[in-house]
Amino acid sequence: MLKALPKNLDKALNELKNSEKELVRLVVDLIRFKSENPPVEDYDIQLYIRDFLNQAGLGCVLHDPGDKAWALTSSFGDGSDGFIFYGHADVVPAGDPSRWVHSPFSGEVVGDRIHGRGASDMKAGLAAELFA
């Protein structure tokens, strides 16, 4: 059983708390991409994520198999140990926007909640992975 947080974890949690506004901004930015599936008509969100990783100094490769299912990979270090973070950037179609209290692709922040398609599956998760 873990009895105390390792010092590095404590430091990481403090850094994350200090970066909360930046993390919320990233979630909002991702929600604003209309990445409904079906149909996936553009891949701007993948390009945004690629650019985000590149700006963070993490090389990123965009894999285009030609069937509209792009994948991104990014790595750093010597490759001896690692993690795999997996996610998707598409969302289920929003349907009739007039039935939404908040626009499905607004990323509107109200209090401590972020509203929009992907806020819980999976754009907020992608943002958390990108911050990790």
Secondary structure, DSSP 8 states (H G I E B T S, - for coil): ---S--HHHHHHHHHHHHTHHHHHHHHHHHHTS--BSSS----HHHHHHHHHHHHTT--EEEE--SSS--EEEE--S-SSS---------B-----GGG-SS-TTS--EETTEE-STTTTTTHHHHHHHHH-
